[in-house]
Amino acid sequence: MLPTFELVVCITSSALFDCTELREIWKRDGFEAYKERQRTNLIVPLQPGVGYPLVRSLLALNEVAKKQLVEVVLISRKDSDSGERVRQSIYYHKLPITRMSFTGGTDVTKYLSAWKCDLFLTADEDQVLNTSTNSDLSASLASLSWPEGQVRIAFDGDGVLFSDQAERIYKTEGLEGFFEFERKHGHIALPKGPMQVFALKLQKLCQSLGENHKWRVRTFLVTARYDVGNIRVFHTLKEWGLEIDETHFIGGLDKTPFLQSINPAIFFDDSRETTDRAKIYVPSAQVIYGINNLDPNILIRSPSIESRNIQNEHST
């Protein structure tokens, strides 16, 4: 069962870490120059920002209480690629932040209600910390909309963009078995899933539209993965050369509120349960593939076989 938090805090990367120089690059030279600077400095940890002491103090309350009272969610306008530096910095500073959204340049506040945010922290141009409660956010969210004529396509991760390899581990070995498997294989790209080729073709289509019309196609990854499970996704997308505009690592939460915020033309997921919930609000298609679409009685498979087969499956 997922924990129920007394307080959910959403914080931007520029409030959590000192991104003054990066913001200046973004303003002066544009988003592409900003992304390039992030890519070339992936192994250089970002330094604490104006919101860091508060986040550190709030998360320490969980240790004192010996239970999960506070959840801190990172929400960032960065793309998945340059967002890897933020993830590496979270790991470097030993912050227990496992859920996150990378929106690839669009307004992060679209997703505050989906995260059930109680407190939103962001840094403005003068590094002043602005806070807003969820009740204040609901009024502003109503006026937000996506560009007219934009085609938005949302994908699940395992069993859709990626193969069901990790899903099989989770089904047969449980959550701890899944995490252990991901730790051991984080450097190996996930095998291709049934929608991988389609996603790459979408990317090529977007590039063919030209710089002035790239906005007309926008892609999203909405995955139950979180914590150590995020690492392999970043590595896989980078190895494939696949740029997903927005990535949301929601850690087992209901995907429906996020999909309502995205309002996609279509959402692909391999879970019948997930698509049944989502289709009430957005067009959803079940991808008939993998372990989620097998008879539960034939799910058991030896972990040793999984381990031996990983390289073969990766090569397909």
VENWOFEN-V267745 format. One record per backbone hydrogen bond with DSSP energy under -0.5 kcal/mol. CO is the residue of the C=O (numbers start at 1). NH is the residue of the N-H. Records with the same first field share a line. If there is no record, write none. Layout:
BEGIN
CO = NH  NH
END
This chain:
BEGIN
3 = 5
7 = 9  71
8 = 10  118  119
9 = 73
10 = 121
11 = 75
12 = 15  16
13 = 17
15 = 51  52
16 = 49
17 = 19
19 = 23
20 = 24
21 = 25
22 = 26
23 = 27
24 = 28
25 = 29  30
26 = 30
30 = 34
31 = 35
32 = 36
33 = 37
34 = 38
35 = 39
36 = 40
37 = 41
38 = 41
39 = 42
41 = 44
43 = 45
47 = 18
49 = 52  53
51 = 55
52 = 56
53 = 57
54 = 58
55 = 59
56 = 60
57 = 61
58 = 61  62
59 = 62  63
60 = 64
61 = 65
62 = 66  67
67 = 69
69 = 6  7
71 = 9  73
73 = 11  75
74 = 101
76 = 103
77 = 105
78 = 104
79 = 83
81 = 84
82 = 85  86
83 = 87
84 = 88
85 = 89
86 = 90
87 = 91
88 = 92
89 = 93
90 = 95
91 = 94
94 = 96
95 = 97
96 = 98
98 = 227
99 = 74
100 = 249
101 = 76  103
102 = 247
103 = 106
107 = 110
108 = 111
109 = 112
111 = 115
112 = 117
113 = 116
118 = 134
119 = 10  121
120 = 132
121 = 12
122 = 130
124 = 127
128 = 124  130
130 = 122
132 = 120
133 = 136  137
134 = 138
135 = 139
136 = 139  140
137 = 141
138 = 142
140 = 143
141 = 144
147 = 150
150 = 152
151 = 218
152 = 265  266
153 = 220
154 = 268
155 = 222
156 = 161
157 = 160  161  162
160 = 195
161 = 193
162 = 159
163 = 159
164 = 168
165 = 169
166 = 170
167 = 171
168 = 172
169 = 173
170 = 174
173 = 177
174 = 178
175 = 179
176 = 180
177 = 181
178 = 182
179 = 183
180 = 184
181 = 185
182 = 186
185 = 188
187 = 189
191 = 163
193 = 196
195 = 199
196 = 200
197 = 201
198 = 202
199 = 203
200 = 204
201 = 205
202 = 206
203 = 207
204 = 208
205 = 209
206 = 209
207 = 210
210 = 213  214
211 = 214
213 = 216
214 = 217
216 = 151
218 = 153
219 = 246
220 = 155  222
221 = 223  248
223 = 250
225 = 251
226 = 229
227 = 230  231
228 = 231  232
229 = 233
230 = 234
231 = 235
232 = 236
233 = 237
234 = 238
235 = 239
236 = 240
237 = 241  242
241 = 243
242 = 244
243 = 245
244 = 80
246 = 221
247 = 102  249
248 = 223  250
249 = 100
250 = 253
255 = 259
256 = 260
257 = 261
258 = 262
259 = 263
264 = 283
266 = 154
267 = 285
268 = 156
269 = 287
270 = 272
271 = 275
272 = 276
273 = 277
274 = 278
275 = 279
277 = 280
278 = 281  282
283 = 267
285 = 269
286 = 288
287 = 289
290 = 293
291 = 294
295 = 298
296 = 299
302 = 306
303 = 307
304 = 308
305 = 309
306 = 310
307 = 310
309 = 313
310 = 314
311 = 315
313 = 316
END
